[in-house]
Amino acid sequence: MPLIKVQTSIASPPKAEADALLQTLSASLASHLSKPEAYVMTALEPNVAMTFGGTTDPTCYVEIKSVGTMAAAQTKAMSQDFCEKISASLGVPANRIYIEFADAKGYLWGWNGSTF
């Protein structure tokens, strides 16, 4: 049910590096939300045409969604953690990363032919 999706303007890193980033983000998201990692989904979309601040310098847009409610302290901690991890892995400066946090109601999240 938790999802972290990273869209970035940079070229795709080598598969091993991309896989390592996604696995790191998966474990971190499960930990931050106290949810089983077995339900966490991660996605990396490189080469997205993007601007930030009027320039095409490297940038990222990150979506974090989860069934339930994320508290302000949680989102602040996740913002710091994920900006650091993504910046270190992809080379995108943290001040060029936006993160959107979205709580989802269980009936609005489908899985395995049903909803949560």
N, C-alpha and C positions, 0 to 999 in steps of 0.2 A: 504494500500500500504506500510506503514512502517512495518518492521519486526525486532524483536530482538529475537535471538535464543541463548540460553545459553547451551553449552555442558560442562559437568563437570565430573571429575573422582570420585567425592564423591557419596555416596549412596543417594538415593532419600530422601529428607526431608519428614516429614509427609504432607499429602495432604493439610491441612489447611495452613501450612507454604509455600508450593510450590505455592498454589493459591494466597496467599498474595504477594509473591515476583512477580509473573507474573502480577498481577494487578497493583502493584507499578511501575514495569518497563513499562507497557502499558501507564499509565498516564504520566509518565516522558518522554517517547519517544514522545508522542503526543505533549507535552508542548515544548520540545526542538525543534521539527520540525515544530511547529505551524500548525499541521494537525489534523483533527478530529480523536478522539480516536476510533470512530466507524470503522475506517479502519485499526487500528493497530492490528497486530498479534504478539503473544508472544509464545515462546516454551522453555521448559526446558527438556534437555536430560541428566539424571544422569547416573552414572555407566559406563561412556565411558572410555575405556582403553586409557590412555593418559600418556605422559611424558612431562616434561618441565625442561630444564636445566639438562637433563640426569637422573632425578629422577621421581619416581611415586608419590611424595608428592601431596596433593590436588592441583588441577589446574582447570582453566576454559578457554574455547575459546568462544568468543561472536561474533556473526555476527549482524551487524546493516545495514539494507538495506532500501532504500527509493527511490521513484520516485522523481527526481529532483536533485538539487545540494546541498551538504552539504559543508558549508564553514569551513575553518580551525578553526576559533573560536568556531564554533558549535561542531565540533568533539572533540576538546580539553575539552570543558565543559561537553560533554557527557561522555568522557572517565573518567573524575574525578567523575562525578555523579554515573555512572553505576558501576565503580570499587568499590566505597564506598558502594553502595546498595547491590551488589552481595557479597562482602566480609562480610558485617554485617549479611546478611541473611544465607549464606552458609558456612561461616568460612574459605573461601579460601583467603589467603593473596593477597592484591592488586597487589603485584609484581609477582604474579603467574597467572595473568589474561591478556590474549591478547584480543584485540577488533579489528575486521576488519570492517571498514566502506566502504560501496559500494553504489554509486549512480546508479540508474537504469533508463534507458530510458523508457518512458511510453509504447512504443510498445513492450518492452521486459518483461512486467509484466502483466500477465493475471489475470482476475477476472470476475466471473459471465458470463462466455462464451465469453468474449471480452478482450480487453486490455485497459490500461490507455493511 
